[in-house]
Amino acid sequence: MKKIVFGLLVSALFIYLSLRGVEYEDFIKSLSGVKYFYLFPAVFLFLLTSVIRSLRWEVVLSPIKKIEQKSLFPITCVGYMAVVLIPMRIGEFVRPYLISIKKNVSLSSAIATILIERLLDVLIILFMFFVVIVSSDLPSWIVKSAYSIFVSFFLLLFMILLFYFKTDLVLSIIKPLLKKLPPKFHEKIENFLIAFIDGFKIIGSPVRLLYITFLSSLVWFFAGLALYFIMLSFNFELSLTAAFVVLIITIIGVSLPTAPGFLGNLQYACILALALFDISKSDAFAFSMVYFILGIMMNVLLGFLCMGFVNISFKDIYGDIRGRLGNSSVPSRKS
């Protein structure tokens, strides 16, 4: 609860910083001058990233269980809606939860597949950082952010590789510690770890690993391209590289504690990014609101449209997920 309150406070601060100094007449003028023709390809690209994310997850899950897209796509959309709406990234657990109860996949294995996706996302973001840093003159705080992402990537990579290739070693270290716990917790945690490691099976298939890396590249390239079309709609005379600078800085912004919808964080990150290219605060704020509606609220809309397909309410998801996280056995609820 304290973390959620902290996220709300951080968002409130960023909302204040975003609104401070905005000339509202210029803001309205900027919105009224938007060329809507360029927004259609942006919407298409944002939708396409949702489809590609679902395809990527299908491949990551395939060594564990083959699941068809007609089941996986709605779960993916509901999951990403949860990431947007539930603070502190708690929504990341919704996809593993749903796939566990709907398709008889171990929850801990499903959580591991999400870690694989995040590892690849960080890898692609680091590559974008490198390209942008080489081709643009960026402030030092952005470059320093790249270092922190770089460290996070290698820590996550080290953990995954250690669990996958040195499973016996990891278990031999952990088991003596687990024996100090009550037997019921000891068994649950050990089963969780074994199933969790099972979720890294994709590492054993270089072809599949290369394929999901390619799909991850498409996700972020299309996201950057969508931002470029939004820039064109505002008649910003900026390059495609500038769109990726905005994308990277907004990624940093929404990774901080935030309120539902990344509200405040996204807007202020856009303002900071576009200020590097001498875009006025009023125009940047207008841009951020269009980005918010098309890029963020689109995920919420897709998620709500798909709620009927997963046949479970958001209230049920939120109420059940905390208990499921501690249980690595295969769930009894099925579709």
Contacts in CASP RR format, 6 or more apart in sequence:
PFRMAT RR
TARGET T0000
AUTHOR 0000-0000-0000
METHOD contacts of the structure
MODEL  1
MKKIVFGLLVSALFIYLSLRGVEYEDFIKSLSGVKYFYLFPAVFLFLLTS
VIRSLRWEVVLSPIKKIEQKSLFPITCVGYMAVVLIPMRIGEFVRPYLIS
IKKNVSLSSAIATILIERLLDVLIILFMFFVVIVSSDLPSWIVKSAYSIF
VSFFLLLFMILLFYFKTDLVLSIIKPLLKKLPPKFHEKIENFLIAFIDGF
KIIGSPVRLLYITFLSSLVWFFAGLALYFIMLSFNFELSLTAAFVVLIIT
IIGVSLPTAPGFLGNLQYACILALALFDISKSDAFAFSMVYFILGIMMNV
LLGFLCMGFVNISFKDIYGDIRGRLGNSSVPSRKS
3 87 0 8 1.000
3 88 0 8 1.000
3 257 0 8 1.000
4 87 0 8 1.000
4 88 0 8 1.000
6 257 0 8 1.000
7 87 0 8 1.000
7 88 0 8 1.000
7 257 0 8 1.000
7 258 0 8 1.000
7 259 0 8 1.000
8 87 0 8 1.000
8 259 0 8 1.000
10 256 0 8 1.000
10 257 0 8 1.000
10 258 0 8 1.000
10 259 0 8 1.000
10 265 0 8 1.000
11 257 0 8 1.000
11 258 0 8 1.000
11 259 0 8 1.000
11 262 0 8 1.000
11 263 0 8 1.000
11 264 0 8 1.000
11 265 0 8 1.000
12 259 0 8 1.000
14 264 0 8 1.000
14 265 0 8 1.000
14 267 0 8 1.000
14 268 0 8 1.000
15 263 0 8 1.000
15 264 0 8 1.000
15 267 0 8 1.000
15 268 0 8 1.000
17 268 0 8 1.000
18 264 0 8 1.000
18 267 0 8 1.000
18 268 0 8 1.000
18 271 0 8 1.000
18 285 0 8 1.000
18 288 0 8 1.000
19 285 0 8 1.000
21 281 0 8 1.000
22 281 0 8 1.000
22 282 0 8 1.000
22 285 0 8 1.000
23 281 0 8 1.000
23 282 0 8 1.000
24 282 0 8 1.000
26 280 0 8 1.000
26 282 0 8 1.000
26 283 0 8 1.000
27 282 0 8 1.000
27 285 0 8 1.000
27 286 0 8 1.000
30 234 0 8 1.000
30 282 0 8 1.000
30 283 0 8 1.000
30 286 0 8 1.000
30 287 0 8 1.000
31 286 0 8 1.000
31 289 0 8 1.000
31 290 0 8 1.000
33 234 0 8 1.000
33 235 0 8 1.000
34 233 0 8 1.000
34 234 0 8 1.000
34 286 0 8 1.000
34 290 0 8 1.000
35 232 0 8 1.000
35 233 0 8 1.000
35 234 0 8 1.000
35 235 0 8 1.000
36 233 0 8 1.000
37 233 0 8 1.000
38 229 0 8 1.000
38 230 0 8 1.000
38 232 0 8 1.000
38 233 0 8 1.000
39 229 0 8 1.000
39 230 0 8 1.000
39 233 0 8 1.000
39 290 0 8 1.000
39 294 0 8 1.000
41 226 0 8 1.000
41 229 0 8 1.000
42 226 0 8 1.000
42 227 0 8 1.000
42 229 0 8 1.000
42 230 0 8 1.000
42 233 0 8 1.000
42 294 0 8 1.000
43 294 0 8 1.000
43 298 0 8 1.000
45 222 0 8 1.000
45 223 0 8 1.000
45 225 0 8 1.000
45 226 0 8 1.000
45 229 0 8 1.000
46 222 0 8 1.000
46 223 0 8 1.000
46 226 0 8 1.000
46 294 0 8 1.000
46 295 0 8 1.000
46 298 0 8 1.000
47 298 0 8 1.000
47 302 0 8 1.000
48 222 0 8 1.000
49 218 0 8 1.000
49 219 0 8 1.000
49 222 0 8 1.000
49 223 0 8 1.000
49 226 0 8 1.000
50 73 0 8 1.000
50 76 0 8 1.000
50 77 0 8 1.000
50 80 0 8 1.000
50 299 0 8 1.000
50 302 0 8 1.000
51 73 0 8 1.000
52 215 0 8 1.000
52 218 0 8 1.000
52 219 0 8 1.000
52 222 0 8 1.000
53 76 0 8 1.000
53 80 0 8 1.000
53 219 0 8 1.000
54 69 0 8 1.000
54 72 0 8 1.000
54 73 0 8 1.000
54 76 0 8 1.000
54 77 0 8 1.000
55 69 0 8 1.000
55 215 0 8 1.000
56 117 0 8 1.000
56 212 0 8 1.000
56 215 0 8 1.000
56 216 0 8 1.000
56 219 0 8 1.000
57 72 0 8 1.000
57 76 0 8 1.000
57 95 0 8 1.000
57 113 0 8 1.000
57 117 0 8 1.000
58 67 0 8 1.000
58 69 0 8 1.000
58 72 0 8 1.000
59 202 0 8 1.000
59 208 0 8 1.000
59 211 0 8 1.000
59 212 0 8 1.000
59 215 0 8 1.000
60 113 0 8 1.000
60 116 0 8 1.000
60 117 0 8 1.000
60 202 0 8 1.000
60 212 0 8 1.000
61 67 0 8 1.000
61 72 0 8 1.000
61 99 0 8 1.000
61 105 0 8 1.000
61 110 0 8 1.000
61 113 0 8 1.000
62 202 0 8 1.000
62 208 0 8 1.000
63 199 0 8 1.000
63 201 0 8 1.000
63 202 0 8 1.000
63 204 0 8 1.000
63 205 0 8 1.000
63 208 0 8 1.000
64 105 0 8 1.000
64 106 0 8 1.000
64 109 0 8 1.000
64 113 0 8 1.000
64 198 0 8 1.000
64 199 0 8 1.000
64 201 0 8 1.000
65 103 0 8 1.000
65 104 0 8 1.000
65 105 0 8 1.000
67 99 0 8 1.000
67 103 0 8 1.000
67 105 0 8 1.000
71 102 0 8 1.000
71 103 0 8 1.000
71 335 0 8 1.000
72 99 0 8 1.000
73 306 0 8 1.000
74 303 0 8 1.000
74 306 0 8 1.000
74 308 0 8 1.000
74 309 0 8 1.000
74 310 0 8 1.000
75 95 0 8 1.000
75 98 0 8 1.000
75 99 0 8 1.000
75 102 0 8 1.000
75 306 0 8 1.000
75 310 0 8 1.000
76 95 0 8 1.000
77 299 0 8 1.000
77 302 0 8 1.000
77 303 0 8 1.000
77 305 0 8 1.000
77 306 0 8 1.000
78 94 0 8 1.000
78 95 0 8 1.000
78 98 0 8 1.000
78 303 0 8 1.000
78 306 0 8 1.000
78 307 0 8 1.000
78 310 0 8 1.000
78 317 0 8 1.000
79 91 0 8 1.000
79 94 0 8 1.000
79 95 0 8 1.000
79 98 0 8 1.000
79 303 0 8 1.000
80 95 0 8 1.000
80 299 0 8 1.000
80 302 0 8 1.000
80 303 0 8 1.000
81 299 0 8 1.000
81 300 0 8 1.000
81 302 0 8 1.000
81 303 0 8 1.000
81 304 0 8 1.000
81 306 0 8 1.000
82 90 0 8 1.000
82 91 0 8 1.000
82 92 0 8 1.000
82 94 0 8 1.000
82 95 0 8 1.000
82 314 0 8 1.000
82 317 0 8 1.000
83 89 0 8 1.000
83 91 0 8 1.000
83 92 0 8 1.000
83 94 0 8 1.000
83 299 0 8 1.000
84 260 0 8 1.000
84 261 0 8 1.000
84 262 0 8 1.000
84 296 0 8 1.000
84 299 0 8 1.000
84 300 0 8 1.000
85 91 0 8 1.000
85 260 0 8 1.000
85 261 0 8 1.000
85 300 0 8 1.000
86 94 0 8 1.000
86 260 0 8 1.000
86 318 0 8 1.000
87 257 0 8 1.000
87 258 0 8 1.000
87 259 0 8 1.000
87 260 0 8 1.000
88 257 0 8 1.000
92 114 0 8 1.000
93 111 0 8 1.000
93 321 0 8 1.000
93 325 0 8 1.000
94 317 0 8 1.000
94 321 0 8 1.000
95 110 0 8 1.000
95 114 0 8 1.000
96 107 0 8 1.000
96 110 0 8 1.000
96 111 0 8 1.000
96 113 0 8 1.000
96 114 0 8 1.000
97 107 0 8 1.000
97 110 0 8 1.000
97 317 0 8 1.000
97 320 0 8 1.000
97 321 0 8 1.000
97 324 0 8 1.000
98 310 0 8 1.000
98 312 0 8 1.000
98 317 0 8 1.000
99 105 0 8 1.000
99 110 0 8 1.000
100 106 0 8 1.000
100 107 0 8 1.000
100 110 0 8 1.000
100 324 0 8 1.000
100 330 0 8 1.000
100 331 0 8 1.000
101 312 0 8 1.000
101 324 0 8 1.000
101 331 0 8 1.000
101 333 0 8 1.000
101 334 0 8 1.000
101 335 0 8 1.000
102 310 0 8 1.000
102 334 0 8 1.000
102 335 0 8 1.000
103 335 0 8 1.000
104 330 0 8 1.000
104 331 0 8 1.000
104 334 0 8 1.000
105 330 0 8 1.000
106 195 0 8 1.000
106 198 0 8 1.000
106 328 0 8 1.000
106 329 0 8 1.000
106 330 0 8 1.000
107 195 0 8 1.000
107 324 0 8 1.000
107 325 0 8 1.000
107 326 0 8 1.000
107 327 0 8 1.000
107 328 0 8 1.000
107 331 0 8 1.000
108 191 0 8 1.000
108 192 0 8 1.000
108 193 0 8 1.000
108 195 0 8 1.000
108 196 0 8 1.000
108 198 0 8 1.000
108 199 0 8 1.000
108 328 0 8 1.000
109 195 0 8 1.000
109 196 0 8 1.000
109 198 0 8 1.000
109 199 0 8 1.000
110 199 0 8 1.000
111 196 0 8 1.000
112 196 0 8 1.000
112 197 0 8 1.000
112 198 0 8 1.000
112 199 0 8 1.000
112 200 0 8 1.000
113 199 0 8 1.000
113 202 0 8 1.000
115 156 0 8 1.000
115 160 0 8 1.000
116 160 0 8 1.000
116 199 0 8 1.000
116 200 0 8 1.000
116 202 0 8 1.000
116 203 0 8 1.000
116 212 0 8 1.000
117 212 0 8 1.000
117 216 0 8 1.000
118 156 0 8 1.000
119 153 0 8 1.000
119 156 0 8 1.000
119 157 0 8 1.000
119 160 0 8 1.000
120 212 0 8 1.000
120 213 0 8 1.000
120 216 0 8 1.000
121 216 0 8 1.000
121 219 0 8 1.000
121 220 0 8 1.000
122 149 0 8 1.000
122 152 0 8 1.000
122 153 0 8 1.000
122 156 0 8 1.000
123 153 0 8 1.000
123 213 0 8 1.000
123 216 0 8 1.000
124 213 0 8 1.000
124 216 0 8 1.000
124 217 0 8 1.000
124 219 0 8 1.000
124 220 0 8 1.000
125 149 0 8 1.000
125 220 0 8 1.000
125 248 0 8 1.000
125 251 0 8 1.000
126 146 0 8 1.000
126 149 0 8 1.000
126 150 0 8 1.000
126 153 0 8 1.000
128 220 0 8 1.000
128 244 0 8 1.000
128 247 0 8 1.000
128 248 0 8 1.000
129 146 0 8 1.000
129 149 0 8 1.000
129 248 0 8 1.000
130 146 0 8 1.000
131 241 0 8 1.000
131 244 0 8 1.000
132 138 0 8 1.000
132 241 0 8 1.000
132 244 0 8 1.000
132 245 0 8 1.000
132 248 0 8 1.000
133 142 0 8 1.000
133 143 0 8 1.000
133 146 0 8 1.000
135 241 0 8 1.000
136 241 0 8 1.000
136 242 0 8 1.000
136 245 0 8 1.000
138 245 0 8 1.000
138 276 0 8 1.000
139 276 0 8 1.000
142 248 0 8 1.000
142 249 0 8 1.000
142 252 0 8 1.000
145 252 0 8 1.000
160 200 0 8 1.000
160 203 0 8 1.000
161 203 0 8 1.000
162 169 0 8 1.000
162 170 0 8 1.000
163 170 0 8 1.000
163 196 0 8 1.000
163 197 0 8 1.000
163 200 0 8 1.000
164 197 0 8 1.000
164 200 0 8 1.000
164 203 0 8 1.000
164 204 0 8 1.000
167 197 0 8 1.000
170 193 0 8 1.000
170 197 0 8 1.000
171 190 0 8 1.000
171 193 0 8 1.000
171 194 0 8 1.000
174 190 0 8 1.000
174 193 0 8 1.000
175 190 0 8 1.000
178 185 0 8 1.000
178 186 0 8 1.000
178 189 0 8 1.000
178 190 0 8 1.000
179 186 0 8 1.000
181 189 0 8 1.000
188 326 0 8 1.000
188 327 0 8 1.000
188 328 0 8 1.000
191 328 0 8 1.000
191 329 0 8 1.000
192 326 0 8 1.000
192 327 0 8 1.000
192 328 0 8 1.000
193 328 0 8 1.000
194 328 0 8 1.000
195 328 0 8 1.000
196 328 0 8 1.000
202 208 0 8 1.000
202 209 0 8 1.000
202 212 0 8 1.000
203 209 0 8 1.000
220 247 0 8 1.000
223 247 0 8 1.000
224 240 0 8 1.000
224 243 0 8 1.000
224 244 0 8 1.000
224 247 0 8 1.000
225 240 0 8 1.000
225 243 0 8 1.000
226 294 0 8 1.000
226 295 0 8 1.000
227 243 0 8 1.000
227 244 0 8 1.000
227 246 0 8 1.000
227 247 0 8 1.000
227 291 0 8 1.000
228 238 0 8 1.000
228 240 0 8 1.000
228 242 0 8 1.000
228 243 0 8 1.000
230 287 0 8 1.000
230 290 0 8 1.000
230 291 0 8 1.000
230 294 0 8 1.000
231 238 0 8 1.000
231 242 0 8 1.000
231 243 0 8 1.000
231 246 0 8 1.000
231 287 0 8 1.000
233 290 0 8 1.000
234 283 0 8 1.000
234 286 0 8 1.000
234 287 0 8 1.000
234 290 0 8 1.000
236 242 0 8 1.000
236 274 0 8 1.000
236 277 0 8 1.000
236 279 0 8 1.000
236 283 0 8 1.000
236 287 0 8 1.000
238 277 0 8 1.000
242 277 0 8 1.000
245 273 0 8 1.000
245 276 0 8 1.000
245 277 0 8 1.000
246 270 0 8 1.000
246 273 0 8 1.000
246 274 0 8 1.000
248 273 0 8 1.000
249 269 0 8 1.000
249 270 0 8 1.000
249 272 0 8 1.000
249 273 0 8 1.000
250 266 0 8 1.000
250 269 0 8 1.000
250 270 0 8 1.000
250 273 0 8 1.000
250 291 0 8 1.000
252 269 0 8 1.000
253 262 0 8 1.000
253 265 0 8 1.000
253 266 0 8 1.000
253 268 0 8 1.000
253 269 0 8 1.000
254 262 0 8 1.000
254 265 0 8 1.000
254 266 0 8 1.000
254 269 0 8 1.000
256 265 0 8 1.000
258 264 0 8 1.000
258 265 0 8 1.000
261 296 0 8 1.000
261 297 0 8 1.000
261 300 0 8 1.000
262 292 0 8 1.000
262 296 0 8 1.000
263 292 0 8 1.000
266 288 0 8 1.000
266 291 0 8 1.000
266 292 0 8 1.000
266 296 0 8 1.000
267 285 0 8 1.000
267 288 0 8 1.000
267 289 0 8 1.000
267 292 0 8 1.000
269 288 0 8 1.000
270 284 0 8 1.000
270 285 0 8 1.000
270 287 0 8 1.000
270 288 0 8 1.000
270 291 0 8 1.000
271 281 0 8 1.000
271 284 0 8 1.000
271 285 0 8 1.000
271 288 0 8 1.000
273 284 0 8 1.000
274 283 0 8 1.000
274 284 0 8 1.000
274 287 0 8 1.000
275 281 0 8 1.000
275 284 0 8 1.000
279 287 0 8 1.000
307 313 0 8 1.000
307 314 0 8 1.000
311 335 0 8 1.000
324 331 0 8 1.000
END
